[in-house]
Amino acid sequence: MESGGGGGTGGVGVGAAAAAHYNPRTVEEVFRDFKGRRAALIKALTTDVEDFYQQCDPEKENLCLYGFPSEQWEVNLPAEEVPPELPEPALGINFARDGMQDKDWLSLVAVHSDAWLIAVAFYFGSRFGFDRADRKRLFNMINELPTIFEIVSGTAKKQSKEKSSVSNHSGNKSKSNSKVQRALEAPKYPKATPTKEEDEVVDEEDEDEHGETLCGACGENYASDEFWICCDICEKWFHGKCVKITPARAEHIKQYKCPSCSNKRARP
């Protein structure tokens, strides 16, 4: 049996035994528990990856990767009691170590670790009687954080960089351009469900910005379910389909010029 890096301790089923004495009962406590376990697992799969790799020996029995609220991790055998005190992590992660590319193996462990974290958090929520509002609040808090998979695969860093680029471009524009940013982000970066208050604020902004706005190309009204882009020169709004601009293409445009403004600039 292996004692984990990052300050883990040895012993069979330590993960469940330690959890038996730690039962968070509020949304905030469960979220702190989640963040501690998450930090531990991220450490195992990134900064401590060499130690983690060595401990996942395929010659050993079925091993699991545990993360603790103290931000320590451990590779160990599963709990002996049935059913266990807490949901158990994916079993046998060590068997796939030498049968896959290292990056793919770490990504696979990361995905299972994400699933385990959610299972533990909602186990506490169910055990201590969280109602619908508490469960929703807990999920929204969790959903604001990148997943372990996104961090291990580098997706989180790429998304953060792209969001920052879009935000910097629109920062010195009028309020209307913030709508372009939201339109660009929505298809690729789903966010946590907004609260009722936040939803009302967004609705009011949409009504203020586009209540009487017509497409500069087709003359039709703005529709919330359609991609919509604003010309940085004349500040007219257009349906993306009318000016042949997709959300993906818009992400790479530093300054959008509608067809009319582009033609004016091209004339001597």
MODELLER restraints for C-alpha pairs under 7 A, 6 or more apart:
rsr = mdl.restraints
at = mdl.atoms
rsr.add(forms.Gaussian(group=physical.xy_distance, feature=features.Distance(at['CA:1:A'], at['CA:76:A']), mean=6.20, stdev=0.5))
rsr.add(forms.Gaussian(group=physical.xy_distance, feature=features.Distance(at['CA:2:A'], at['CA:10:A']), mean=6.26, stdev=0.5))
rsr.add(forms.Gaussian(group=physical.xy_distance, feature=features.Distance(at['CA:2:A'], at['CA:55:A']), mean=6.46, stdev=0.5))
rsr.add(forms.Gaussian(group=physical.xy_distance, feature=features.Distance(at['CA:2:A'], at['CA:75:A']), mean=6.06, stdev=0.5))
rsr.add(forms.Gaussian(group=physical.xy_distance, feature=features.Distance(at['CA:2:A'], at['CA:76:A']), mean=5.77, stdev=0.5))
rsr.add(forms.Gaussian(group=physical.xy_distance, feature=features.Distance(at['CA:3:A'], at['CA:9:A']), mean=5.09, stdev=0.5))
rsr.add(forms.Gaussian(group=physical.xy_distance, feature=features.Distance(at['CA:3:A'], at['CA:10:A']), mean=4.18, stdev=0.5))
rsr.add(forms.Gaussian(group=physical.xy_distance, feature=features.Distance(at['CA:3:A'], at['CA:74:A']), mean=6.00, stdev=0.5))
rsr.add(forms.Gaussian(group=physical.xy_distance, feature=features.Distance(at['CA:3:A'], at['CA:75:A']), mean=6.37, stdev=0.5))
rsr.add(forms.Gaussian(group=physical.xy_distance, feature=features.Distance(at['CA:3:A'], at['CA:76:A']), mean=6.85, stdev=0.5))
rsr.add(forms.Gaussian(group=physical.xy_distance, feature=features.Distance(at['CA:4:A'], at['CA:73:A']), mean=5.71, stdev=0.5))
rsr.add(forms.Gaussian(group=physical.xy_distance, feature=features.Distance(at['CA:4:A'], at['CA:74:A']), mean=3.56, stdev=0.5))
rsr.add(forms.Gaussian(group=physical.xy_distance, feature=features.Distance(at['CA:4:A'], at['CA:75:A']), mean=5.10, stdev=0.5))
rsr.add(forms.Gaussian(group=physical.xy_distance, feature=features.Distance(at['CA:5:A'], at['CA:51:A']), mean=6.52, stdev=0.5))
rsr.add(forms.Gaussian(group=physical.xy_distance, feature=features.Distance(at['CA:5:A'], at['CA:73:A']), mean=6.24, stdev=0.5))
rsr.add(forms.Gaussian(group=physical.xy_distance, feature=features.Distance(at['CA:5:A'], at['CA:74:A']), mean=6.28, stdev=0.5))
rsr.add(forms.Gaussian(group=physical.xy_distance, feature=features.Distance(at['CA:6:A'], at['CA:72:A']), mean=5.08, stdev=0.5))
rsr.add(forms.Gaussian(group=physical.xy_distance, feature=features.Distance(at['CA:6:A'], at['CA:73:A']), mean=5.78, stdev=0.5))
rsr.add(forms.Gaussian(group=physical.xy_distance, feature=features.Distance(at['CA:7:A'], at['CA:72:A']), mean=5.41, stdev=0.5))
rsr.add(forms.Gaussian(group=physical.xy_distance, feature=features.Distance(at['CA:7:A'], at['CA:73:A']), mean=6.93, stdev=0.5))
rsr.add(forms.Gaussian(group=physical.xy_distance, feature=features.Distance(at['CA:8:A'], at['CA:72:A']), mean=5.52, stdev=0.5))
rsr.add(forms.Gaussian(group=physical.xy_distance, feature=features.Distance(at['CA:8:A'], at['CA:73:A']), mean=5.30, stdev=0.5))
rsr.add(forms.Gaussian(group=physical.xy_distance, feature=features.Distance(at['CA:8:A'], at['CA:74:A']), mean=4.94, stdev=0.5))
rsr.add(forms.Gaussian(group=physical.xy_distance, feature=features.Distance(at['CA:9:A'], at['CA:74:A']), mean=6.96, stdev=0.5))
rsr.add(forms.Gaussian(group=physical.xy_distance, feature=features.Distance(at['CA:12:A'], at['CA:76:A']), mean=6.58, stdev=0.5))
rsr.add(forms.Gaussian(group=physical.xy_distance, feature=features.Distance(at['CA:12:A'], at['CA:77:A']), mean=5.67, stdev=0.5))
rsr.add(forms.Gaussian(group=physical.xy_distance, feature=features.Distance(at['CA:12:A'], at['CA:78:A']), mean=6.98, stdev=0.5))
rsr.add(forms.Gaussian(group=physical.xy_distance, feature=features.Distance(at['CA:12:A'], at['CA:79:A']), mean=6.62, stdev=0.5))
rsr.add(forms.Gaussian(group=physical.xy_distance, feature=features.Distance(at['CA:13:A'], at['CA:76:A']), mean=6.96, stdev=0.5))
rsr.add(forms.Gaussian(group=physical.xy_distance, feature=features.Distance(at['CA:13:A'], at['CA:77:A']), mean=6.01, stdev=0.5))
rsr.add(forms.Gaussian(group=physical.xy_distance, feature=features.Distance(at['CA:13:A'], at['CA:78:A']), mean=5.21, stdev=0.5))
rsr.add(forms.Gaussian(group=physical.xy_distance, feature=features.Distance(at['CA:13:A'], at['CA:79:A']), mean=3.87, stdev=0.5))
rsr.add(forms.Gaussian(group=physical.xy_distance, feature=features.Distance(at['CA:13:A'], at['CA:80:A']), mean=6.40, stdev=0.5))
rsr.add(forms.Gaussian(group=physical.xy_distance, feature=features.Distance(at['CA:15:A'], at['CA:66:A']), mean=6.23, stdev=0.5))
rsr.add(forms.Gaussian(group=physical.xy_distance, feature=features.Distance(at['CA:16:A'], at['CA:79:A']), mean=6.21, stdev=0.5))
rsr.add(forms.Gaussian(group=physical.xy_distance, feature=features.Distance(at['CA:16:A'], at['CA:84:A']), mean=6.70, stdev=0.5))
rsr.add(forms.Gaussian(group=physical.xy_distance, feature=features.Distance(at['CA:16:A'], at['CA:85:A']), mean=5.52, stdev=0.5))
rsr.add(forms.Gaussian(group=physical.xy_distance, feature=features.Distance(at['CA:16:A'], at['CA:86:A']), mean=5.92, stdev=0.5))
rsr.add(forms.Gaussian(group=physical.xy_distance, feature=features.Distance(at['CA:20:A'], at['CA:85:A']), mean=6.35, stdev=0.5))
rsr.add(forms.Gaussian(group=physical.xy_distance, feature=features.Distance(at['CA:24:A'], at['CA:30:A']), mean=5.28, stdev=0.5))
rsr.add(forms.Gaussian(group=physical.xy_distance, feature=features.Distance(at['CA:24:A'], at['CA:124:A']), mean=6.95, stdev=0.5))
rsr.add(forms.Gaussian(group=physical.xy_distance, feature=features.Distance(at['CA:25:A'], at['CA:128:A']), mean=6.02, stdev=0.5))
rsr.add(forms.Gaussian(group=physical.xy_distance, feature=features.Distance(at['CA:27:A'], at['CA:134:A']), mean=6.55, stdev=0.5))
rsr.add(forms.Gaussian(group=physical.xy_distance, feature=features.Distance(at['CA:27:A'], at['CA:138:A']), mean=5.89, stdev=0.5))
rsr.add(forms.Gaussian(group=physical.xy_distance, feature=features.Distance(at['CA:30:A'], at['CA:121:A']), mean=6.13, stdev=0.5))
rsr.add(forms.Gaussian(group=physical.xy_distance, feature=features.Distance(at['CA:31:A'], at['CA:138:A']), mean=6.82, stdev=0.5))
rsr.add(forms.Gaussian(group=physical.xy_distance, feature=features.Distance(at['CA:33:A'], at['CA:69:A']), mean=4.99, stdev=0.5))
rsr.add(forms.Gaussian(group=physical.xy_distance, feature=features.Distance(at['CA:34:A'], at['CA:117:A']), mean=6.50, stdev=0.5))
rsr.add(forms.Gaussian(group=physical.xy_distance, feature=features.Distance(at['CA:34:A'], at['CA:121:A']), mean=6.37, stdev=0.5))
rsr.add(forms.Gaussian(group=physical.xy_distance, feature=features.Distance(at['CA:36:A'], at['CA:68:A']), mean=6.33, stdev=0.5))
rsr.add(forms.Gaussian(group=physical.xy_distance, feature=features.Distance(at['CA:36:A'], at['CA:69:A']), mean=4.07, stdev=0.5))
rsr.add(forms.Gaussian(group=physical.xy_distance, feature=features.Distance(at['CA:36:A'], at['CA:70:A']), mean=5.76, stdev=0.5))
rsr.add(forms.Gaussian(group=physical.xy_distance, feature=features.Distance(at['CA:36:A'], at['CA:71:A']), mean=4.75, stdev=0.5))
rsr.add(forms.Gaussian(group=physical.xy_distance, feature=features.Distance(at['CA:37:A'], at['CA:67:A']), mean=4.44, stdev=0.5))
rsr.add(forms.Gaussian(group=physical.xy_distance, feature=features.Distance(at['CA:37:A'], at['CA:68:A']), mean=4.59, stdev=0.5))
rsr.add(forms.Gaussian(group=physical.xy_distance, feature=features.Distance(at['CA:37:A'], at['CA:69:A']), mean=4.80, stdev=0.5))
rsr.add(forms.Gaussian(group=physical.xy_distance, feature=features.Distance(at['CA:37:A'], at['CA:71:A']), mean=5.67, stdev=0.5))
rsr.add(forms.Gaussian(group=physical.xy_distance, feature=features.Distance(at['CA:38:A'], at['CA:67:A']), mean=6.78, stdev=0.5))
rsr.add(forms.Gaussian(group=physical.xy_distance, feature=features.Distance(at['CA:39:A'], at['CA:71:A']), mean=5.52, stdev=0.5))
rsr.add(forms.Gaussian(group=physical.xy_distance, feature=features.Distance(at['CA:40:A'], at['CA:67:A']), mean=5.15, stdev=0.5))
rsr.add(forms.Gaussian(group=physical.xy_distance, feature=features.Distance(at['CA:40:A'], at['CA:68:A']), mean=6.53, stdev=0.5))
rsr.add(forms.Gaussian(group=physical.xy_distance, feature=features.Distance(at['CA:40:A'], at['CA:71:A']), mean=4.17, stdev=0.5))
rsr.add(forms.Gaussian(group=physical.xy_distance, feature=features.Distance(at['CA:40:A'], at['CA:72:A']), mean=4.93, stdev=0.5))
rsr.add(forms.Gaussian(group=physical.xy_distance, feature=features.Distance(at['CA:40:A'], at['CA:73:A']), mean=5.16, stdev=0.5))
rsr.add(forms.Gaussian(group=physical.xy_distance, feature=features.Distance(at['CA:41:A'], at['CA:67:A']), mean=5.41, stdev=0.5))
rsr.add(forms.Gaussian(group=physical.xy_distance, feature=features.Distance(at['CA:41:A'], at['CA:73:A']), mean=6.22, stdev=0.5))
rsr.add(forms.Gaussian(group=physical.xy_distance, feature=features.Distance(at['CA:42:A'], at['CA:148:A']), mean=6.21, stdev=0.5))
rsr.add(forms.Gaussian(group=physical.xy_distance, feature=features.Distance(at['CA:44:A'], at['CA:52:A']), mean=5.90, stdev=0.5))
rsr.add(forms.Gaussian(group=physical.xy_distance, feature=features.Distance(at['CA:44:A'], at['CA:73:A']), mean=6.55, stdev=0.5))
rsr.add(forms.Gaussian(group=physical.xy_distance, feature=features.Distance(at['CA:45:A'], at['CA:106:A']), mean=6.66, stdev=0.5))
rsr.add(forms.Gaussian(group=physical.xy_distance, feature=features.Distance(at['CA:45:A'], at['CA:152:A']), mean=6.95, stdev=0.5))
rsr.add(forms.Gaussian(group=physical.xy_distance, feature=features.Distance(at['CA:46:A'], at['CA:152:A']), mean=6.87, stdev=0.5))
rsr.add(forms.Gaussian(group=physical.xy_distance, feature=features.Distance(at['CA:55:A'], at['CA:75:A']), mean=6.76, stdev=0.5))
rsr.add(forms.Gaussian(group=physical.xy_distance, feature=features.Distance(at['CA:56:A'], at['CA:94:A']), mean=4.47, stdev=0.5))
rsr.add(forms.Gaussian(group=physical.xy_distance, feature=features.Distance(at['CA:57:A'], at['CA:94:A']), mean=5.67, stdev=0.5))
rsr.add(forms.Gaussian(group=physical.xy_distance, feature=features.Distance(at['CA:58:A'], at['CA:94:A']), mean=4.95, stdev=0.5))
rsr.add(forms.Gaussian(group=physical.xy_distance, feature=features.Distance(at['CA:58:A'], at['CA:95:A']), mean=4.66, stdev=0.5))
rsr.add(forms.Gaussian(group=physical.xy_distance, feature=features.Distance(at['CA:58:A'], at['CA:97:A']), mean=6.81, stdev=0.5))
rsr.add(forms.Gaussian(group=physical.xy_distance, feature=features.Distance(at['CA:62:A'], at['CA:77:A']), mean=6.40, stdev=0.5))
rsr.add(forms.Gaussian(group=physical.xy_distance, feature=features.Distance(at['CA:62:A'], at['CA:91:A']), mean=5.87, stdev=0.5))
rsr.add(forms.Gaussian(group=physical.xy_distance, feature=features.Distance(at['CA:62:A'], at['CA:92:A']), mean=4.07, stdev=0.5))
rsr.add(forms.Gaussian(group=physical.xy_distance, feature=features.Distance(at['CA:62:A'], at['CA:94:A']), mean=6.97, stdev=0.5))
rsr.add(forms.Gaussian(group=physical.xy_distance, feature=features.Distance(at['CA:63:A'], at['CA:75:A']), mean=6.41, stdev=0.5))
rsr.add(forms.Gaussian(group=physical.xy_distance, feature=features.Distance(at['CA:63:A'], at['CA:76:A']), mean=5.31, stdev=0.5))
rsr.add(forms.Gaussian(group=physical.xy_distance, feature=features.Distance(at['CA:63:A'], at['CA:77:A']), mean=4.83, stdev=0.5))
rsr.add(forms.Gaussian(group=physical.xy_distance, feature=features.Distance(at['CA:63:A'], at['CA:78:A']), mean=6.78, stdev=0.5))
rsr.add(forms.Gaussian(group=physical.xy_distance, feature=features.Distance(at['CA:63:A'], at['CA:91:A']), mean=5.86, stdev=0.5))
rsr.add(forms.Gaussian(group=physical.xy_distance, feature=features.Distance(at['CA:63:A'], at['CA:92:A']), mean=4.86, stdev=0.5))
rsr.add(forms.Gaussian(group=physical.xy_distance, feature=features.Distance(at['CA:63:A'], at['CA:93:A']), mean=6.10, stdev=0.5))
rsr.add(forms.Gaussian(group=physical.xy_distance, feature=features.Distance(at['CA:63:A'], at['CA:94:A']), mean=6.15, stdev=0.5))
rsr.add(forms.Gaussian(group=physical.xy_distance, feature=features.Distance(at['CA:64:A'], at['CA:75:A']), mean=5.57, stdev=0.5))
rsr.add(forms.Gaussian(group=physical.xy_distance, feature=features.Distance(at['CA:64:A'], at['CA:76:A']), mean=5.45, stdev=0.5))
rsr.add(forms.Gaussian(group=physical.xy_distance, feature=features.Distance(at['CA:64:A'], at['CA:77:A']), mean=5.97, stdev=0.5))
rsr.add(forms.Gaussian(group=physical.xy_distance, feature=features.Distance(at['CA:64:A'], at['CA:78:A']), mean=6.27, stdev=0.5))
rsr.add(forms.Gaussian(group=physical.xy_distance, feature=features.Distance(at['CA:64:A'], at['CA:89:A']), mean=5.88, stdev=0.5))
rsr.add(forms.Gaussian(group=physical.xy_distance, feature=features.Distance(at['CA:64:A'], at['CA:90:A']), mean=6.04, stdev=0.5))
rsr.add(forms.Gaussian(group=physical.xy_distance, feature=features.Distance(at['CA:64:A'], at['CA:91:A']), mean=5.27, stdev=0.5))
rsr.add(forms.Gaussian(group=physical.xy_distance, feature=features.Distance(at['CA:64:A'], at['CA:92:A']), mean=6.27, stdev=0.5))
rsr.add(forms.Gaussian(group=physical.xy_distance, feature=features.Distance(at['CA:64:A'], at['CA:93:A']), mean=6.28, stdev=0.5))
rsr.add(forms.Gaussian(group=physical.xy_distance, feature=features.Distance(at['CA:65:A'], at['CA:74:A']), mean=5.83, stdev=0.5))
rsr.add(forms.Gaussian(group=physical.xy_distance, feature=features.Distance(at['CA:65:A'], at['CA:75:A']), mean=4.66, stdev=0.5))
rsr.add(forms.Gaussian(group=physical.xy_distance, feature=features.Distance(at['CA:65:A'], at['CA:76:A']), mean=6.65, stdev=0.5))
rsr.add(forms.Gaussian(group=physical.xy_distance, feature=features.Distance(at['CA:65:A'], at['CA:89:A']), mean=6.47, stdev=0.5))
rsr.add(forms.Gaussian(group=physical.xy_distance, feature=features.Distance(at['CA:66:A'], at['CA:73:A']), mean=5.54, stdev=0.5))
rsr.add(forms.Gaussian(group=physical.xy_distance, feature=features.Distance(at['CA:66:A'], at['CA:74:A']), mean=5.10, stdev=0.5))
rsr.add(forms.Gaussian(group=physical.xy_distance, feature=features.Distance(at['CA:66:A'], at['CA:75:A']), mean=6.24, stdev=0.5))
rsr.add(forms.Gaussian(group=physical.xy_distance, feature=features.Distance(at['CA:66:A'], at['CA:89:A']), mean=6.76, stdev=0.5))
rsr.add(forms.Gaussian(group=physical.xy_distance, feature=features.Distance(at['CA:67:A'], at['CA:73:A']), mean=4.50, stdev=0.5))
rsr.add(forms.Gaussian(group=physical.xy_distance, feature=features.Distance(at['CA:67:A'], at['CA:74:A']), mean=6.56, stdev=0.5))
rsr.add(forms.Gaussian(group=physical.xy_distance, feature=features.Distance(at['CA:78:A'], at['CA:88:A']), mean=6.98, stdev=0.5))
rsr.add(forms.Gaussian(group=physical.xy_distance, feature=features.Distance(at['CA:86:A'], at['CA:120:A']), mean=6.58, stdev=0.5))
rsr.add(forms.Gaussian(group=physical.xy_distance, feature=features.Distance(at['CA:87:A'], at['CA:119:A']), mean=6.54, stdev=0.5))
rsr.add(forms.Gaussian(group=physical.xy_distance, feature=features.Distance(at['CA:87:A'], at['CA:120:A']), mean=6.02, stdev=0.5))
rsr.add(forms.Gaussian(group=physical.xy_distance, feature=features.Distance(at['CA:89:A'], at['CA:113:A']), mean=6.81, stdev=0.5))
rsr.add(forms.Gaussian(group=physical.xy_distance, feature=features.Distance(at['CA:89:A'], at['CA:116:A']), mean=5.52, stdev=0.5))
rsr.add(forms.Gaussian(group=physical.xy_distance, feature=features.Distance(at['CA:90:A'], at['CA:112:A']), mean=6.09, stdev=0.5))
rsr.add(forms.Gaussian(group=physical.xy_distance, feature=features.Distance(at['CA:93:A'], at['CA:109:A']), mean=6.83, stdev=0.5))
rsr.add(forms.Gaussian(group=physical.xy_distance, feature=features.Distance(at['CA:96:A'], at['CA:105:A']), mean=6.92, stdev=0.5))
rsr.add(forms.Gaussian(group=physical.xy_distance, feature=features.Distance(at['CA:97:A'], at['CA:105:A']), mean=6.20, stdev=0.5))
rsr.add(forms.Gaussian(group=physical.xy_distance, feature=features.Distance(at['CA:107:A'], at['CA:149:A']), mean=5.87, stdev=0.5))
rsr.add(forms.Gaussian(group=physical.xy_distance, feature=features.Distance(at['CA:107:A'], at['CA:152:A']), mean=6.42, stdev=0.5))
rsr.add(forms.Gaussian(group=physical.xy_distance, feature=features.Distance(at['CA:107:A'], at['CA:153:A']), mean=6.41, stdev=0.5))
rsr.add(forms.Gaussian(group=physical.xy_distance, feature=features.Distance(at['CA:110:A'], at['CA:148:A']), mean=5.54, stdev=0.5))
rsr.add(forms.Gaussian(group=physical.xy_distance, feature=features.Distance(at['CA:110:A'], at['CA:149:A']), mean=4.84, stdev=0.5))
rsr.add(forms.Gaussian(group=physical.xy_distance, feature=features.Distance(at['CA:111:A'], at['CA:149:A']), mean=5.45, stdev=0.5))
rsr.add(forms.Gaussian(group=physical.xy_distance, feature=features.Distance(at['CA:114:A'], at['CA:147:A']), mean=6.45, stdev=0.5))
rsr.add(forms.Gaussian(group=physical.xy_distance, feature=features.Distance(at['CA:114:A'], at['CA:148:A']), mean=6.07, stdev=0.5))
rsr.add(forms.Gaussian(group=physical.xy_distance, feature=features.Distance(at['CA:125:A'], at['CA:135:A']), mean=6.86, stdev=0.5))
rsr.add(forms.Gaussian(group=physical.xy_distance, feature=features.Distance(at['CA:140:A'], at['CA:192:A']), mean=5.29, stdev=0.5))
rsr.add(forms.Gaussian(group=physical.xy_distance, feature=features.Distance(at['CA:140:A'], at['CA:193:A']), mean=6.85, stdev=0.5))
rsr.add(forms.Gaussian(group=physical.xy_distance, feature=features.Distance(at['CA:143:A'], at['CA:192:A']), mean=5.95, stdev=0.5))
rsr.add(forms.Gaussian(group=physical.xy_distance, feature=features.Distance(at['CA:144:A'], at['CA:192:A']), mean=6.67, stdev=0.5))
rsr.add(forms.Gaussian(group=physical.xy_distance, feature=features.Distance(at['CA:146:A'], at['CA:156:A']), mean=6.17, stdev=0.5))
rsr.add(forms.Gaussian(group=physical.xy_distance, feature=features.Distance(at['CA:150:A'], at['CA:156:A']), mean=4.86, stdev=0.5))
rsr.add(forms.Gaussian(group=physical.xy_distance, feature=features.Distance(at['CA:166:A'], at['CA:181:A']), mean=6.46, stdev=0.5))
rsr.add(forms.Gaussian(group=physical.xy_distance, feature=features.Distance(at['CA:166:A'], at['CA:251:A']), mean=6.96, stdev=0.5))
rsr.add(forms.Gaussian(group=physical.xy_distance, feature=features.Distance(at['CA:167:A'], at['CA:181:A']), mean=6.96, stdev=0.5))
rsr.add(forms.Gaussian(group=physical.xy_distance, feature=features.Distance(at['CA:169:A'], at['CA:254:A']), mean=6.75, stdev=0.5))
rsr.add(forms.Gaussian(group=physical.xy_distance, feature=features.Distance(at['CA:170:A'], at['CA:177:A']), mean=5.90, stdev=0.5))
rsr.add(forms.Gaussian(group=physical.xy_distance, feature=features.Distance(at['CA:170:A'], at['CA:178:A']), mean=6.40, stdev=0.5))
rsr.add(forms.Gaussian(group=physical.xy_distance, feature=features.Distance(at['CA:176:A'], at['CA:209:A']), mean=6.47, stdev=0.5))
rsr.add(forms.Gaussian(group=physical.xy_distance, feature=features.Distance(at['CA:177:A'], at['CA:230:A']), mean=6.89, stdev=0.5))
rsr.add(forms.Gaussian(group=physical.xy_distance, feature=features.Distance(at['CA:180:A'], at['CA:228:A']), mean=6.84, stdev=0.5))
rsr.add(forms.Gaussian(group=physical.xy_distance, feature=features.Distance(at['CA:180:A'], at['CA:229:A']), mean=5.80, stdev=0.5))
rsr.add(forms.Gaussian(group=physical.xy_distance, feature=features.Distance(at['CA:183:A'], at['CA:227:A']), mean=6.36, stdev=0.5))
rsr.add(forms.Gaussian(group=physical.xy_distance, feature=features.Distance(at['CA:184:A'], at['CA:247:A']), mean=5.39, stdev=0.5))
rsr.add(forms.Gaussian(group=physical.xy_distance, feature=features.Distance(at['CA:184:A'], at['CA:251:A']), mean=6.75, stdev=0.5))
rsr.add(forms.Gaussian(group=physical.xy_distance, feature=features.Distance(at['CA:210:A'], at['CA:222:A']), mean=6.22, stdev=0.5))
rsr.add(forms.Gaussian(group=physical.xy_distance, feature=features.Distance(at['CA:213:A'], at['CA:221:A']), mean=6.02, stdev=0.5))
rsr.add(forms.Gaussian(group=physical.xy_distance, feature=features.Distance(at['CA:213:A'], at['CA:222:A']), mean=6.05, stdev=0.5))
rsr.add(forms.Gaussian(group=physical.xy_distance, feature=features.Distance(at['CA:214:A'], at['CA:220:A']), mean=5.28, stdev=0.5))
rsr.add(forms.Gaussian(group=physical.xy_distance, feature=features.Distance(at['CA:214:A'], at['CA:221:A']), mean=4.57, stdev=0.5))
rsr.add(forms.Gaussian(group=physical.xy_distance, feature=features.Distance(at['CA:214:A'], at['CA:222:A']), mean=6.05, stdev=0.5))
rsr.add(forms.Gaussian(group=physical.xy_distance, feature=features.Distance(at['CA:215:A'], at['CA:221:A']), mean=6.28, stdev=0.5))
rsr.add(forms.Gaussian(group=physical.xy_distance, feature=features.Distance(at['CA:215:A'], at['CA:222:A']), mean=6.76, stdev=0.5))
rsr.add(forms.Gaussian(group=physical.xy_distance, feature=features.Distance(at['CA:215:A'], at['CA:237:A']), mean=5.54, stdev=0.5))
rsr.add(forms.Gaussian(group=physical.xy_distance, feature=features.Distance(at['CA:215:A'], at['CA:238:A']), mean=4.56, stdev=0.5))
rsr.add(forms.Gaussian(group=physical.xy_distance, feature=features.Distance(at['CA:215:A'], at['CA:239:A']), mean=6.07, stdev=0.5))
rsr.add(forms.Gaussian(group=physical.xy_distance, feature=features.Distance(at['CA:216:A'], at['CA:236:A']), mean=6.05, stdev=0.5))
rsr.add(forms.Gaussian(group=physical.xy_distance, feature=features.Distance(at['CA:216:A'], at['CA:237:A']), mean=5.89, stdev=0.5))
rsr.add(forms.Gaussian(group=physical.xy_distance, feature=features.Distance(at['CA:216:A'], at['CA:238:A']), mean=5.38, stdev=0.5))
rsr.add(forms.Gaussian(group=physical.xy_distance, feature=features.Distance(at['CA:217:A'], at['CA:238:A']), mean=6.29, stdev=0.5))
rsr.add(forms.Gaussian(group=physical.xy_distance, feature=features.Distance(at['CA:217:A'], at['CA:242:A']), mean=6.28, stdev=0.5))
rsr.add(forms.Gaussian(group=physical.xy_distance, feature=features.Distance(at['CA:218:A'], at['CA:242:A']), mean=6.98, stdev=0.5))
rsr.add(forms.Gaussian(group=physical.xy_distance, feature=features.Distance(at['CA:227:A'], at['CA:239:A']), mean=6.13, stdev=0.5))
rsr.add(forms.Gaussian(group=physical.xy_distance, feature=features.Distance(at['CA:227:A'], at['CA:240:A']), mean=5.43, stdev=0.5))
rsr.add(forms.Gaussian(group=physical.xy_distance, feature=features.Distance(at['CA:227:A'], at['CA:247:A']), mean=7.00, stdev=0.5))
rsr.add(forms.Gaussian(group=physical.xy_distance, feature=features.Distance(at['CA:228:A'], at['CA:237:A']), mean=6.81, stdev=0.5))
rsr.add(forms.Gaussian(group=physical.xy_distance, feature=features.Distance(at['CA:228:A'], at['CA:238:A']), mean=5.76, stdev=0.5))
rsr.add(forms.Gaussian(group=physical.xy_distance, feature=features.Distance(at['CA:228:A'], at['CA:239:A']), mean=4.75, stdev=0.5))
rsr.add(forms.Gaussian(group=physical.xy_distance, feature=features.Distance(at['CA:228:A'], at['CA:240:A']), mean=5.40, stdev=0.5))
rsr.add(forms.Gaussian(group=physical.xy_distance, feature=features.Distance(at['CA:229:A'], at['CA:237:A']), mean=5.66, stdev=0.5))
rsr.add(forms.Gaussian(group=physical.xy_distance, feature=features.Distance(at['CA:229:A'], at['CA:238:A']), mean=5.45, stdev=0.5))
rsr.add(forms.Gaussian(group=physical.xy_distance, feature=features.Distance(at['CA:229:A'], at['CA:239:A']), mean=6.49, stdev=0.5))
rsr.add(forms.Gaussian(group=physical.xy_distance, feature=features.Distance(at['CA:229:A'], at['CA:240:A']), mean=6.20, stdev=0.5))
rsr.add(forms.Gaussian(group=physical.xy_distance, feature=features.Distance(at['CA:230:A'], at['CA:236:A']), mean=5.60, stdev=0.5))
rsr.add(forms.Gaussian(group=physical.xy_distance, feature=features.Distance(at['CA:230:A'], at['CA:237:A']), mean=4.36, stdev=0.5))
rsr.add(forms.Gaussian(group=physical.xy_distance, feature=features.Distance(at['CA:230:A'], at['CA:238:A']), mean=6.28, stdev=0.5))
rsr.add(forms.Gaussian(group=physical.xy_distance, feature=features.Distance(at['CA:231:A'], at['CA:237:A']), mean=6.40, stdev=0.5))
rsr.add(forms.Gaussian(group=physical.xy_distance, feature=features.Distance(at['CA:231:A'], at['CA:256:A']), mean=5.42, stdev=0.5))
rsr.add(forms.Gaussian(group=physical.xy_distance, feature=features.Distance(at['CA:231:A'], at['CA:257:A']), mean=5.11, stdev=0.5))
rsr.add(forms.Gaussian(group=physical.xy_distance, feature=features.Distance(at['CA:231:A'], at['CA:258:A']), mean=5.46, stdev=0.5))
rsr.add(forms.Gaussian(group=physical.xy_distance, feature=features.Distance(at['CA:232:A'], at['CA:255:A']), mean=6.19, stdev=0.5))
rsr.add(forms.Gaussian(group=physical.xy_distance, feature=features.Distance(at['CA:232:A'], at['CA:256:A']), mean=5.57, stdev=0.5))
rsr.add(forms.Gaussian(group=physical.xy_distance, feature=features.Distance(at['CA:232:A'], at['CA:257:A']), mean=6.03, stdev=0.5))
rsr.add(forms.Gaussian(group=physical.xy_distance, feature=features.Distance(at['CA:233:A'], at['CA:257:A']), mean=6.18, stdev=0.5))
rsr.add(forms.Gaussian(group=physical.xy_distance, feature=features.Distance(at['CA:233:A'], at['CA:261:A']), mean=6.83, stdev=0.5))
rsr.add(forms.Gaussian(group=physical.xy_distance, feature=features.Distance(at['CA:240:A'], at['CA:246:A']), mean=5.98, stdev=0.5))
